[in-house]
Amino acid sequence: MHAKHVIRKQKKVNLPTGGRPDDFYKNPEAYGGKNTLIKVDETHIDQLYQDLLPSRLFQFGTDESVALASKLYLGAEVQLLLLQTHGLCGEP
């Protein structure tokens, strides 16, 4: 986690105080909380991703625009490789 700042001790609040958010998460009992985390096997999470997430969730564009971008990218790589092979651009 990234929350490393200390939250000052306060009275009359319903949230934990007097420590870092990481501490509250890792050791809630020390701050008047209760550990209610449930351990989940990562294989179950992976299976849920496969079953429930759309295959193109992280695709930015239509199928056609992604195909075109892929062709252009591959073409640019080939051109760069040719330039490098002939010593015209950077290392081969």
Secondary structure, 3 states (H helix, E strand, C coil): CCCCCCECCCCCCCCCCCECHHHHHHCHHHHCCCCCCCCCCHHHHHHHHHHHCCCCCCCCCCHHHHHHHHHHHHHHHHHHHHHHHCCCCCCC
